[in-house]
Amino acid sequence: MLSLFLIMDVWNISVRAEPLTKSDKAEIKAIKSDLNVDAKSALLIEPVSGKVIFEKNSHEKLEPASVTKIMTMLLSMEAVDSGKISLSDKVTVSENAKKMGGSSMLLDTGEVRTVEDLLKGIGIASGNDAAVAMAEYLGGSEEAFVNLMNKKAAQLGMKDTEFKNCTGLSEEGHYTTAYDVGIMSRELLKHSTILKYTGTYMETISQGRKSPIELVNHNKLVRFFNGCDGLKTGFTSSAKYCISATSVRDGVRMLAIVMGSPTYKVRNKDASMLMNYGFSKYSSKSIFKKEKDVERVNLNKKGDRFFIAKASSDLTVVTEKGKDSKITYKCVIDKNKKKYEKGEKVGYCDVYVNGELAGKIDLHSDRNVKKPGIFWNLKDNIRNVLPQGI
């Protein structure tokens, strides 16, 4: 593995956050006075930085119901994005998957569906049959897949979670917390393709079937809450109504977790209230635009051999309205390469808001350039010690 050399240039910029308007102040005051969550447990997070904005009993161990499927989708998306599997892979539905109770995609034994079809079935219709079919495809069996789920939970630091199945159907010893749901939800959001499925309200799958599969999203906020594009609802008689809901507005994303609500209306009300509260407090600021010059990297002492490290994508950070925000940057550049090619990744840049990591962006070279060899460096050193004019 190539070691990375840290460029010690750290830029500090004090940014005056967007001032609060009278209506903003009135809205925040009203929300604060009415921020009464009826669910057993709740959490509101700004998911990029992980900042907790609101919490209620967020470490209480509770049944998650189908919110469990966030981990099922996470492992699936990791396999897709790593190239282990593809969205077009064909999966044969087993009798075990077919017989699953609860929410269903109405799959038949022996039916062949693509990985993408199954992800739609999980993310939109919360299909237990689709979840088990995916688990068997990735793990060989649901039991083996559940072991992978618990291993991933441990890696992510989900200290108060134990999975017994991949669906969320009630089972003794199957539990998590709003805080841990927040951890795996943030991780799933790194795989943005999933939002194409969880953010869809209705979908029809007809290929290879006489009777089309009609999928309707269990998350009604996708249709009725401005900006909502995921992630997962859940309900069982013992878990009650649960949700991990995320929405984006004007470049700001919020993530609300609600567990143990008495009704789905209360669940949706609480999640909506929490996300509205987050949007009233935070705004986005553009830091980098794609192809923006970020850092000049000199490859020799004279400085005539260099490349410009450019931003590989846009980057915005979230700042709190009405407060000063100190934004700092740290770039890490791979200095061990012998040559750099135009468009090639050469490092990354971390962006901090008030000392907390708020975003990260890859950097690429703006040109083809070779790093000077030992003789070029020796020549430069000789020039530096010779008197002028010689």
Secondary structure, DSSP 4 states (H G I P E B T S, - for coil): ----EEEEEEEEEEEEPPPPPHHHHHHHHHHHHT----SSEEEEEETTTTEEEEEESTT--B--GGGGHHHHHHHHHHHHHTTSS-TT-EEEPPHHHHT--SS-----TT-EEEHHHHHHHHHTT--HHHHHHHHHHHHSSHHHHHHHHHHHHHHHT-TT-B-S-SS----TT-BB-HHHHHHHHHHHHTSGGGHHHHT-SEEEE-TT-SSPEEEE-S-THHHHSTTEEEEEEEEETTTEEEEEEEEEETTEEEEEEEEEESSHHHHHHHHHHHHHHHHHHEEEEEEE-TT-EEEEEESSSSS-SEEEEEESS-EEEEEETTSEEEEEEEEEE----SEE-TT-EEEEEEEEETTEEEEEEEEEESS-EEPP-HHHHHHHHHHHHSPTT-
